[in-house]
Amino acid sequence: GGTGRGVIARITPDGTLSVVHAMQTNDEGYSPYAGVIEGSDGNFYGTTYLGGAEGGGVVYKVAPDGTYTVLRALGQSKQDAVLPYAGLVQAADGFLYGTTLRGGNNDKGTVFRLSTSGGDFSIIHHFDGANGENPEGALVVGADGNLYGTTLQGGSGNRGTVFRITTTGTLTTLYSFPSLGAFNAQGQATNATGANPRAGLLLAADGNFYGTAYQGGTGGWGTVFRMTPA
């Protein structure tokens, strides 16, 4: 974009690209790592990893005509959510839900909820390491209406988790990725099912969740995994 802070873009199926909005100031946020979602109201919602009035990133709304609004500047206290690496999801209750890489009571990341007006914000979970740490992936809404996601680190093996969380904040760790073991002949640390999932999950038509782990597996180069809702 014109200031180097990043843009929200639109591209037609034939490849014509146009800038919907370019971040103009630090307060608008900058470095949007994640994409946008289309809300039920027809507007688009997203996050920037950095910037905002407090420097912890922002949650924003942008209309199709490019009208841009900061809904929430993150980092308003020492325990606030900060650094949203992933984008958002809108649940059946109409609220936006997201994760932050850092922040919260333990500075190990959070799950937050925000209204589309920006007026109702709450952290519904503070990660503590034992139940996950540093979520980088976006949440997905399950068939049961709960939210599902991953953490990069934490869990019983300190290699990340898959979790379920209700919209009121009750979190259940569904799976902890195991510790990495011995190095193989290629110099890669291995384990059975992978380690350190950086991305979120996909709910597939067969009712299972699919995802990727950044490291580990029997070859040491990561895995693609399937997990039942249980």
C-alpha angles and dihedrals in degrees: 000000000000094000098034093243096113138264145237107231139190123210128188121222089256091057103260107148127198133174112244093185135352116204105248106185138022089251090062088057130247141219100042101198095178133058128243133263126216110239125217088257093060095252124117124241131196149141138246118215094218140022132040126128091297098037096241098106130264143250110225143184123213125186121219088255090058100258103153127203130179104222097183135004108210125220099052092145138014089264097043123117112267139180106024103204094175134053130245141271128206115222128206090267089065095245124127116238128196146154133237126210093222140012133065128103092311100032088238098112139276148229112229139187126212134177118234088246091056092233099106115057130161139160104232096185137023112200115226104188097253090071095035141300138218105010111205100170131082122251124249128207112238127216087259092058094251124120123248129196149142138246124216094221140009130059127108093308095036088234099106139278146236112227143182121213130182120226087253092057108261105145127199122187105224098180138006116203112233127248119271115259136197123341117255128222091279091055095252123135111235141200138162105269110012136267141241106019108208099180132057130248137274120220104216131203091258089064095250130114122241128197148146134249119213098217141012129039123129091298096042094234099098135268146248108228141188123211130184118228086255 
